[in-house]
């Protein structure tokens, strides 16, 4: 296990094709390298076995890309993408650390902005104490599937709650199927909070059925039965933040930005005080002949 294995990594689900890009700079301006740019995808271990290596695609001035196929992402684990090139006859190298995770079809079909939102929420679980690398302890168990795919499923629930938690009722979706796509560019922070709250609720539910080990021995063990209560404390902190954001979101969608008022004599306009004495602003529209 290398030191870099604990660094932040770009996530790619198993069997998913992924494209990575590199921008070469000269004196602060994008410019081509001296020659071909090579991209090598390696296992991030002591052996550093090469999965695939070859010249990168040249997409424009200083712009290069490398595409991984489902064959290269077939085995979950830590990887590193190594770019090598020359600038001004000097050898250069750039590395991107990659994590190939479990198959995640729900996550893969999301748009880029929705996937980025899930990654942002995942970062909130990145430094938890009770797991070797990152994320909650729940993913330790083989029967648990907590990860990006589960968060993509919870994202749909989060959007549904935002639609129905308060007036006005809305029909946003995560993919535009059956309604308008949720406006991530404008209200992404709200959806991020909603997804985080759904994840906290899911963690609480997941620790409900943890049995108690009945034993009279004096053997010490880690007891995680109170994790439900601990996650409930975090939920109690996050829910008020979500409610404040939700109130702003609902008010902005009530259509109150085009208010109209009726002034100066109702239907008679400025003639009200002179041609229609004793009238009121709410007087009905009556056809009148003046002599």
C-alpha positions in Angstrom: 0.0 0.0 0.0 1.5 3.3 -1.1 1.2 6.7 0.6 -0.7 8.1 -2.3 -3.4 5.4 -1.8 -4.9 7.7 0.9 -5.1 10.8 -1.3 -8.3 12.1 -2.8 -9.1 10.2 -6.0 -11.3 10.8 -9.0 -14.0 8.2 -8.9 -14.9 5.9 -11.8 -17.5 3.1 -11.4 -16.7 -0.4 -12.6 -17.1 -1.1 -16.4 -17.6 2.6 -17.1 -15.8 4.4 -19.9 -14.1 7.5 -18.7 -12.2 10.4 -20.3 -9.4 12.4 -18.6 -7.8 15.6 -19.9 -4.5 17.4 -19.6 -3.7 21.0 -20.4 0.0 21.8 -21.2 1.0 25.4 -20.4 3.9 27.6 -21.6 4.5 30.9 -19.8 0.9 30.8 -18.6 -0.6 30.1 -22.0 -2.0 26.8 -23.3 0.5 25.4 -25.9 1.5 22.1 -27.3 4.2 19.9 -25.8 7.5 19.4 -27.7 6.3 16.0 -29.0 3.7 13.3 -28.3 2.1 13.1 -24.9 1.9 9.6 -23.4 -0.8 8.5 -20.9 -0.3 5.3 -18.9 -3.0 3.8 -16.6 -1.3 1.8 -13.8 -2.3 -0.2 -10.7 -1.4 2.0 -7.7 0.5 -0.6 -5.8 4.1 -1.6 -5.3 4.2 -3.5 -8.6 2.6 -0.6 -10.5 1.5 -3.0 -13.2 0.6 -1.1 -16.4 -3.1 -1.6 -17.5 -2.9 0.4 -20.7 -0.4 2.9 -22.2 -0.3 4.9 -25.4 -0.2 8.3 -27.0 -2.9 10.7 -25.8 -5.3 12.4 -28.3 -4.5 15.9 -29.3 -7.7 18.0 -29.0 -6.4 21.5 -29.5 -3.5 23.8 -28.6 -2.1 22.4 -25.4 -5.2 20.1 -24.9 -4.8 16.3 -24.7 -7.2 13.6 -23.6 -7.0 9.9 -22.8 -10.1 7.5 -22.7 -10.4 4.5 -20.6 -12.7 1.7 -21.9 -14.8 -0.8 -19.8 -11.9 -3.2 -20.2 -9.5 -1.0 -18.3 -12.0 -0.3 -15.5 -13.1 -3.9 -15.1 -11.3 -4.5 -11.8 -12.1 -2.2 -8.8 -9.1 -0.8 -7.0 -6.7 2.2 -6.7 -5.1 3.3 -9.9 -2.9 6.2 -11.2 -3.0 7.9 -14.6 0.5 9.1 -15.5 1.0 11.7 -18.2 4.6 12.1 -19.6 5.7 14.8 -22.1 8.4 17.4 -22.7 8.3 21.2 -22.6 11.3 23.1 -23.7 13.3 19.8 -23.9 12.6 19.2 -20.2 10.8 15.9 -19.2 7.5 16.6 -17.4 5.1 14.3 -15.6 1.6 14.7 -14.2 -0.3 12.2 -12.2 -4.0 11.7 -11.5 -5.1 9.3 -8.8 -8.2 7.3 -9.7 -10.5 5.0 -7.8 -12.4 2.3 -9.7 -15.3 1.4 -7.5 -18.3 -0.9 -7.5 -20.7 -1.0 -10.4 -23.0 2.0 -10.1 -25.6 2.1 -12.9 -27.8 4.7 -11.2 -24.8 7.0 -10.7 -23.5 6.5 -14.2 -26.8 7.6 -15.9 -26.9 10.9 -14.1 -25.7 14.1 -15.8 -22.3 15.5 -15.0 -23.7 18.2 -12.6 -25.7 15.7 -10.7 -22.6 13.4 -10.4 -20.6 16.3 -9.2 -23.2 17.1 -6.5 -23.0 13.5 -5.3 -19.2 13.8 -5.1 -19.6 17.0 -3.1 -21.8 15.2 -0.6 -19.5 12.2 -0.5 -16.7 14.5 0.5 -18.6 15.2 3.7 -18.1 11.6 4.7 -14.4 11.6 3.5 -12.7 11.9 6.9 -14.8 9.6 9.2 -12.9 7.9 11.9 -14.1 4.3 11.6 -13.0 3.3 8.1 -9.6 2.6 6.6 -9.7 5.0 3.7 -12.8 7.2 3.4 -16.6 7.0 4.0 -18.8 5.6 6.7 -18.1 2.4 8.5 -21.3 0.9 7.0 -19.5 0.1 3.7 -17.2 -2.3 5.6 -19.8 -5.1 5.5 -20.1 -7.3 2.4 -24.0 -7.1 2.6 -23.9 -3.3 2.5 -24.0 -1.4 -0.8 -23.5 2.1 0.5 -21.6 4.2 -2.1 -22.2 6.4 -5.0 -24.9 4.2 -6.5 -26.9 4.2 -3.2 -26.5 8.0 -3.0 -27.9 8.3 -6.6 -31.0 6.4 -5.4 -31.3 8.7 -2.4 -30.9 11.7 -4.7 -34.2 10.8 -6.3 -35.9 10.7 -2.9 -34.3 14.0 -2.0 -35.7 15.7 -5.0 -39.1 14.2 -4.3 -39.1 15.6 -0.8 -38.1 19.1 -2.0 -41.1 18.9 -4.4 -43.6 18.0 -1.7 -42.4 19.3 1.7 -44.1 22.7 1.3 -46.2 24.8 -1.1 -46.0 25.3 -3.9 -46.0 21.7 -5.1 -43.4 21.0 -7.8 -42.5 18.3 -10.3 -38.7 18.5 -10.6 -36.8 15.2 -11.4 -33.2 14.2 -11.4 -33.1 13.5 -15.1 -35.9 15.4 -16.8 -38.0 12.2 -17.2 -41.6 13.2 -16.4 -40.9 16.8 -15.5 -38.3 19.5 -15.6 -34.8 18.6 -14.4 -33.9 20.1 -11.0 -32.1 23.4 -11.6 -28.7 22.5 -10.2 -27.0 25.6 -11.5 -29.3 27.8 -9.4 -30.3 25.6 -6.5 -27.5 23.0 -6.3 -26.7 24.0 -2.7 -30.2 23.2 -1.6 -30.2 19.8 -3.3 -26.8 19.1 -1.8 -28.1 19.7 1.7 -31.2 17.6 1.0 -29.1 14.7 -0.3 -26.9 14.9 2.8 -29.9 14.8 5.1 -31.2 11.7 3.2 -27.8 10.0 3.6 -27.9 10.7 7.3 -31.4 9.2 7.6 -30.2 6.2 5.6 -27.2 5.6 8.0 -29.6 5.8 10.9 -31.9 3.2 9.4 -29.0 1.0 8.5 -27.9 0.7 12.2 -31.4 -0.1 13.6 -31.1 -3.9 13.5 -27.7 -4.3 15.0 -27.9 -7.2 17.5 -26.4 -7.2 20.9 -23.8 -9.8 21.6 -24.8 -11.7 24.8 -21.6 -12.8 26.4 -20.3 -13.1 29.9 -16.7 -13.0 28.9 -14.4 -10.1 29.6 -13.2 -9.9 25.9 -13.2 -6.3 24.7 -14.9 -5.5 21.4 -16.1 -2.5 19.5 -19.8 -1.8 20.1 -21.4 0.3 17.3 -25.0 0.0 18.5 -25.1 3.7 19.3 -24.1 4.8 15.8 -27.8 5.4 15.1 -28.0 7.9 17.9 -24.7 9.6 16.9 -26.0 10.0 13.3 -29.2 11.4 14.7 -27.3 14.1 16.5 -25.7 15.1 13.2 -29.1 15.0 11.5 -30.4 17.4 14.2 -27.8 19.9 13.2 -28.3 19.7 9.5 -32.1 19.7 9.3 -32.6 23.3 10.4 -30.1 24.4 7.7 -32.1 22.5 5.1 -35.4 24.1 6.3 -34.0 27.6 6.0 -32.8 26.9 2.5 -36.1 25.2 1.6 -38.1 28.3 2.7 -36.1 30.5 0.4 -36.5 28.0 -2.5 -40.3 27.8 -2.1 -40.8 31.6 -1.8 -38.7 32.1 -5.0 -41.0 29.6 -6.8 -44.4 31.1 -5.7 -44.5 33.5 -8.6 -44.6 36.6 -6.5 -42.2 38.6 -8.6 -44.9 40.3 -10.8 -47.2 42.0 -8.4 -49.9 44.4 -9.8 -52.0 47.0 -8.0 -55.0 49.1 -9.1 -54.7 52.8 -8.3 -56.5 56.1 -8.9 -60.2 55.5 -9.1 -60.5 51.9 -10.2 -61.9 51.3 -13.7 -62.6 55.0 -14.2 -58.9 56.0 -13.7 -58.3 59.8 -13.0 -62.0 60.6 -13.9 -63.2 58.9 -10.7 -63.2 61.9 -8.3 -64.8 64.3 -10.9 -67.1 62.5 -13.3 -68.2 59.7 -10.9 -68.6 61.4 -7.5 -69.1 59.2 -4.4 -67.7 56.2 -6.3 -65.2 53.8 -4.9 -62.2 52.1 -6.4 -64.0 48.7 -6.5 -67.1 50.1 -8.4 -68.2 47.7 -11.1 -67.7 48.6 -14.8 -71.0 50.3 -15.8 -71.5 51.8 -19.3 -72.4 55.5 -18.7 -73.3 58.3 -21.1 -72.2 61.8 -20.3 -74.2 64.9 -21.4 
